[in-house]
Amino acid sequence: MKKIIAGVDEVGRGSLVGPVYAAAVILNKKINTKLLKDSKLLSKQNREKLNIYIKKNSSWSIGKASVKEIEKFNILNASLLAMKRAIKKLDKKPNLVIIDGNKTPEIKNYNLKSIIKGDQKIPSVSAASIIAKVSRDKFIKKLSKKFKNYGWETNCGYGTKKHLSALKKFGATHHHRRTFAHTHKI
């Protein structure tokens, strides 16, 4: 029996805005794993090209946890929920799921393993980091067209000077995570 390995990573934990995304990826044998790196180490252009390449040459899925879920469960538990959703949405059940970080979601009858800096060590986790990042960035960029004052099209909702200044001037939107330090006072 062929061993099926899935890599999982999340993106958006530190953002002040929007859902947290996770991707789960099972790579095909023919994919060139030398191209795959942690999404944070790639230019936006390379990430987007690799996103297309990975999607064409793998089985993948996206899981999300909403702002309401982040506020209800906290960002760690919401991240684990997004990961669980991504894993469960894969079209085949993996024999092993490798997750970036030091925690795994609880899923019955799945073999889960966490690896710190897995996105830099394991190609399928690198692929997951790329798909999650590109997917969330596209969502935030689309959202930024309705909320132009915050600079989300460039900061992806993270706490840059421009974003923090806009929060003070215009207040928080319903997309802001109110339980986060910079937004709960507003």
N, C-alpha and C positions, 0 to 999 in steps of 0.2 A: 504494500500500500504506500502510495506517495504521501510524504509528509507535507502538509499545507501549513505555512507560517504566515501570519498576518502581523504587520507592524501598525502601531497606533500612536498618534500624537495629537495634541490639542494646541489651539492658538486663541489668544485673546484674554488670557487670565488677568493680565495687568491693565487692560483697557478700562476706561471709565464708561464706555458706551457699548451697547449691543450685546448679543448673545456670545457665548463661548462656543467655538467649533471644535470638533474632533474628526479625524479621518482614520479609516482603517483600510489597509492596502495589502493585497496578496499579489505579489509580483509574478509575472509569467517568466519562464526560464530564459526566454530570448532577450529580455530587457538588459541593457547595458548598465550594470550597477555602478560602474566607475563614474557615471554622470551624476549620480545621486548624492546630494549633500544636505545637511541641515538647511532648511529654508532661510534661516537668518544669515547664512554665509553666501547666499546667492543674490545677484542683482535682481531687480524686479523683472526685467526682460527675460533673464535666464529662468527664473521661477515660472513665469508664464509659459515659456516654451516647454519646460520640463513637465509642467502640469498637464499639458496636452499629450505629451509623449507617454507619461505614466498612465493616464486614463485610457489611452489606446492599447496599452500593453500590460494591463493588470485588471484585477477585480477590486473594486473600491467602493466605499460608501462614506457618507457624511452623517454625523450626528451633531445635534445642537442642544444647548440649554439656554433658555430665554433669560431676559433680565429679571423677570418675576421669579424664576427658579433660582437664579443666582442670589437674589435677595432672600428667598425663603430658606435655601439650603446652605449657603455660603459658596464662595467661588471654588474651593477645592471640591466639594461634593457635587457642585454643578458641572465641573470639568469631568469628574468621574462618570456622571450621568450621561454627558455628551459622548464620552468614550464608549460606554455601554451601548448606547443607541447605535453608534457607528458599527460596533462589532456585531450586534444582532442583525443589522441590515445587510451584512455581506451575503452574497448569493451562495456561498459555500461555507460550511463550518470549518474553521481552521483547527489543526491538531495543537498548535501553539500560537498564543497571542503575545507579542512582545510590545510592551508599553514604555514610552519614554517617561522617565522620572523614577520616583521611589514608592509610588502607590498604584494599586490596581483597583478597578471597580469590582464589585461582587457580582459574579455571574455564575450561576450553577452550571455544572458540567462543561466548563471551559477551562483549559490549562493556560493560566495567565502568568506572565513573568514581567517584572519591572526592571528596567536597566537605566541607571542614571546616565544622561547624555547619549541615550539610545539613538537619538536623531543624528548623532555624529558617528555612530559605530555600526548601525544595522541598516542596510539599504532600504528595507521595507518601511522602517520607521522614518527614515529620511524622506521617502516618497510620501508617507502620510503627512509629514510636516509641511511639505510643499503643497499638497492638495488642500489641506486645512487652511493654510495661510492665504493661498490665492482665492479660495472660496469666500473666506471671511472678508478679505480686502475688497472683493467685488461687491459684497453686500454693503459694507460700510461706505464705499464710494458712491453707490446708488443712493444710500440714505443721506449722504452729504449734500445731494442736490436739493433736498427739501430743507436742510438745516445748514445754510451756507456760512453762518457766522463762526463756526467752531473749527474749521480747517480739517475736518475729518478726511477729506479726500487725500490729504498728505500725512496726517498723524494717525489715521485709523482708529481714532477715539482715545489714543493714549494721552497722558497728561503733559503735553508740551506747554510751553509758555503761552502760545497763542490760544490753545484750548482752555487753559486755566483762566486766562484773562477774559475770554468770551464767557466762561461760566459766571465770573463775577459780574460782568456787564449785562448778560442776557438771561442768566439763570439756567437751571437744568431743564432738559427736555424729558419726555417720558421714556426716551431711549437710554438716558443716563442711569447708571447703577447707583441708586440713592444710598446704599449701605457702604459705599466706598468713601474713604477719608475726604477727598476733595469735593464730593457731591452731597454728602449727607447734611452738611450745614446750610445748603442753598435751598 
